[in-house]
Amino acid sequence: MSDPTSALHLEIKELIIEALGLEDISVQDIGNEQTLFGEGLGLDSVDALELGLAIQKRYGIKIDADAKDTRDHFSSVASLAAFVTAKQAA
C-alpha cells in the first residue's frame, strides 16, 4: 500500500473506529465514498465533534466548525482525506 492516498484513507478509517469506539465495525466495513452521517455509517453530531477533535490532534490541523464547507469535508473518508491533505499542504 504505497499509495499515500490509500494509506491516508485507511488511517482515517482506523481513526474513526478508534475515536468513536466502533468496536463492531472494521476498516473493510467503511467505504471511501460512503456517507459517514445519516443513512451511511450513521454517525451523528456528537460523533462529528469527537471525530473533529481526533483529526485535529492526530494531524495537527485546525478545523473551523463554523465554516460553511466543514460539513462537506466530513461527508466521507475520501473527503476527509482530501481535507487533511489540503490543510497539511497549506
Rosetta constraint file for C-alpha pairs under 8 A:
AtomPair CA 1 CA 6 HARMONIC 6.87 0.50
AtomPair CA 1 CA 7 HARMONIC 6.47 0.50
AtomPair CA 2 CA 6 HARMONIC 7.83 0.50
AtomPair CA 2 CA 7 HARMONIC 7.24 0.50
AtomPair CA 3 CA 7 HARMONIC 6.26 0.50
AtomPair CA 4 CA 8 HARMONIC 6.05 0.50
AtomPair CA 5 CA 9 HARMONIC 6.15 0.50
AtomPair CA 5 CA 81 HARMONIC 7.33 0.50
AtomPair CA 6 CA 10 HARMONIC 6.26 0.50
AtomPair CA 7 CA 11 HARMONIC 6.15 0.50
AtomPair CA 8 CA 12 HARMONIC 6.07 0.50
AtomPair CA 8 CA 81 HARMONIC 6.24 0.50
AtomPair CA 9 CA 13 HARMONIC 6.22 0.50
AtomPair CA 9 CA 32 HARMONIC 6.82 0.50
AtomPair CA 9 CA 77 HARMONIC 6.17 0.50
AtomPair CA 9 CA 78 HARMONIC 6.58 0.50
AtomPair CA 9 CA 81 HARMONIC 6.12 0.50
AtomPair CA 10 CA 14 HARMONIC 6.23 0.50
AtomPair CA 10 CA 27 HARMONIC 6.94 0.50
AtomPair CA 11 CA 15 HARMONIC 6.14 0.50
AtomPair CA 12 CA 16 HARMONIC 6.12 0.50
AtomPair CA 12 CA 77 HARMONIC 6.66 0.50
AtomPair CA 12 CA 80 HARMONIC 7.75 0.50
AtomPair CA 12 CA 81 HARMONIC 7.20 0.50
AtomPair CA 13 CA 17 HARMONIC 6.34 0.50
AtomPair CA 13 CA 27 HARMONIC 5.60 0.50
AtomPair CA 13 CA 30 HARMONIC 6.93 0.50
AtomPair CA 13 CA 77 HARMONIC 6.88 0.50
AtomPair CA 14 CA 18 HARMONIC 6.04 0.50
AtomPair CA 14 CA 27 HARMONIC 6.32 0.50
AtomPair CA 15 CA 19 HARMONIC 5.69 0.50
AtomPair CA 15 CA 51 HARMONIC 7.95 0.50
AtomPair CA 15 CA 54 HARMONIC 7.40 0.50
AtomPair CA 15 CA 55 HARMONIC 7.84 0.50
AtomPair CA 16 CA 20 HARMONIC 5.89 0.50
AtomPair CA 16 CA 22 HARMONIC 7.77 0.50
AtomPair CA 16 CA 51 HARMONIC 6.51 0.50
AtomPair CA 17 CA 21 HARMONIC 5.69 0.50
AtomPair CA 17 CA 22 HARMONIC 4.80 0.50
AtomPair CA 17 CA 23 HARMONIC 6.85 0.50
AtomPair CA 17 CA 25 HARMONIC 7.02 0.50
AtomPair CA 17 CA 26 HARMONIC 7.44 0.50
AtomPair CA 17 CA 27 HARMONIC 7.76 0.50
AtomPair CA 18 CA 22 HARMONIC 6.74 0.50
AtomPair CA 18 CA 23 HARMONIC 7.94 0.50
AtomPair CA 19 CA 50 HARMONIC 6.83 0.50
AtomPair CA 19 CA 51 HARMONIC 6.35 0.50
AtomPair CA 19 CA 54 HARMONIC 6.41 0.50
AtomPair CA 20 CA 47 HARMONIC 6.56 0.50
AtomPair CA 20 CA 50 HARMONIC 7.03 0.50
AtomPair CA 20 CA 51 HARMONIC 7.13 0.50
AtomPair CA 25 CA 29 HARMONIC 6.13 0.50
AtomPair CA 25 CA 30 HARMONIC 7.95 0.50
AtomPair CA 26 CA 30 HARMONIC 7.22 0.50
AtomPair CA 30 CA 34 HARMONIC 6.69 0.50
AtomPair CA 30 CA 41 HARMONIC 7.49 0.50
AtomPair CA 31 CA 77 HARMONIC 7.41 0.50
AtomPair CA 32 CA 76 HARMONIC 6.45 0.50
AtomPair CA 32 CA 77 HARMONIC 4.92 0.50
AtomPair CA 32 CA 78 HARMONIC 5.14 0.50
AtomPair CA 33 CA 76 HARMONIC 5.42 0.50
AtomPair CA 33 CA 77 HARMONIC 6.30 0.50
AtomPair CA 33 CA 78 HARMONIC 5.81 0.50
AtomPair CA 33 CA 79 HARMONIC 7.90 0.50
AtomPair CA 34 CA 40 HARMONIC 6.09 0.50
AtomPair CA 34 CA 41 HARMONIC 7.30 0.50
AtomPair CA 34 CA 76 HARMONIC 5.64 0.50
AtomPair CA 34 CA 77 HARMONIC 7.28 0.50
AtomPair CA 35 CA 39 HARMONIC 7.26 0.50
AtomPair CA 35 CA 40 HARMONIC 4.46 0.50
AtomPair CA 35 CA 41 HARMONIC 6.31 0.50
AtomPair CA 35 CA 75 HARMONIC 5.54 0.50
AtomPair CA 35 CA 76 HARMONIC 5.06 0.50
AtomPair CA 36 CA 40 HARMONIC 5.24 0.50
AtomPair CA 36 CA 41 HARMONIC 4.63 0.50
AtomPair CA 36 CA 42 HARMONIC 6.25 0.50
AtomPair CA 36 CA 43 HARMONIC 5.94 0.50
AtomPair CA 36 CA 74 HARMONIC 7.41 0.50
AtomPair CA 36 CA 75 HARMONIC 5.68 0.50
AtomPair CA 36 CA 76 HARMONIC 5.39 0.50
AtomPair CA 36 CA 77 HARMONIC 7.63 0.50
AtomPair CA 37 CA 41 HARMONIC 5.75 0.50
AtomPair CA 37 CA 42 HARMONIC 4.79 0.50
AtomPair CA 37 CA 43 HARMONIC 4.46 0.50
AtomPair CA 37 CA 44 HARMONIC 6.03 0.50
AtomPair CA 37 CA 75 HARMONIC 6.92 0.50
AtomPair CA 38 CA 42 HARMONIC 4.68 0.50
AtomPair CA 38 CA 43 HARMONIC 6.31 0.50
AtomPair CA 38 CA 44 HARMONIC 7.07 0.50
AtomPair CA 43 CA 47 HARMONIC 5.79 0.50
AtomPair CA 43 CA 48 HARMONIC 7.25 0.50
AtomPair CA 44 CA 48 HARMONIC 6.33 0.50
AtomPair CA 45 CA 49 HARMONIC 6.42 0.50
AtomPair CA 46 CA 50 HARMONIC 6.36 0.50
AtomPair CA 47 CA 51 HARMONIC 5.91 0.50
AtomPair CA 48 CA 52 HARMONIC 5.92 0.50
AtomPair CA 48 CA 74 HARMONIC 7.69 0.50
AtomPair CA 49 CA 53 HARMONIC 6.26 0.50
AtomPair CA 50 CA 54 HARMONIC 6.21 0.50
AtomPair CA 51 CA 55 HARMONIC 6.11 0.50
AtomPair CA 52 CA 56 HARMONIC 6.16 0.50
AtomPair CA 52 CA 63 HARMONIC 7.08 0.50
AtomPair CA 53 CA 57 HARMONIC 6.13 0.50
AtomPair CA 54 CA 58 HARMONIC 5.98 0.50
AtomPair CA 55 CA 59 HARMONIC 5.82 0.50
AtomPair CA 55 CA 60 HARMONIC 7.58 0.50
AtomPair CA 55 CA 61 HARMONIC 7.46 0.50
AtomPair CA 56 CA 60 HARMONIC 5.11 0.50
AtomPair CA 56 CA 61 HARMONIC 4.91 0.50
AtomPair CA 56 CA 62 HARMONIC 5.91 0.50
AtomPair CA 56 CA 63 HARMONIC 6.83 0.50
AtomPair CA 57 CA 61 HARMONIC 7.44 0.50
AtomPair CA 59 CA 84 HARMONIC 7.42 0.50
AtomPair CA 59 CA 88 HARMONIC 7.83 0.50
AtomPair CA 61 CA 84 HARMONIC 7.59 0.50
AtomPair CA 61 CA 87 HARMONIC 6.49 0.50
AtomPair CA 61 CA 88 HARMONIC 7.00 0.50
AtomPair CA 63 CA 70 HARMONIC 7.63 0.50
AtomPair CA 64 CA 70 HARMONIC 7.00 0.50
AtomPair CA 65 CA 70 HARMONIC 6.39 0.50
AtomPair CA 66 CA 70 HARMONIC 7.41 0.50
AtomPair CA 69 CA 73 HARMONIC 6.52 0.50
AtomPair CA 70 CA 74 HARMONIC 6.56 0.50
AtomPair CA 71 CA 75 HARMONIC 6.49 0.50
AtomPair CA 72 CA 79 HARMONIC 7.39 0.50
AtomPair CA 73 CA 79 HARMONIC 5.11 0.50
AtomPair CA 73 CA 80 HARMONIC 5.28 0.50
AtomPair CA 73 CA 82 HARMONIC 7.95 0.50
AtomPair CA 73 CA 83 HARMONIC 6.09 0.50
AtomPair CA 74 CA 79 HARMONIC 6.46 0.50
AtomPair CA 74 CA 80 HARMONIC 5.56 0.50
AtomPair CA 75 CA 79 HARMONIC 6.40 0.50
AtomPair CA 75 CA 80 HARMONIC 7.39 0.50
AtomPair CA 76 CA 80 HARMONIC 6.20 0.50
AtomPair CA 77 CA 81 HARMONIC 6.09 0.50
AtomPair CA 78 CA 82 HARMONIC 6.25 0.50
AtomPair CA 79 CA 83 HARMONIC 6.12 0.50
AtomPair CA 80 CA 84 HARMONIC 6.12 0.50
AtomPair CA 81 CA 85 HARMONIC 6.09 0.50
AtomPair CA 82 CA 86 HARMONIC 6.09 0.50
AtomPair CA 83 CA 87 HARMONIC 6.10 0.50
AtomPair CA 84 CA 88 HARMONIC 6.06 0.50
AtomPair CA 85 CA 89 HARMONIC 6.20 0.50
AtomPair CA 86 CA 90 HARMONIC 6.23 0.50
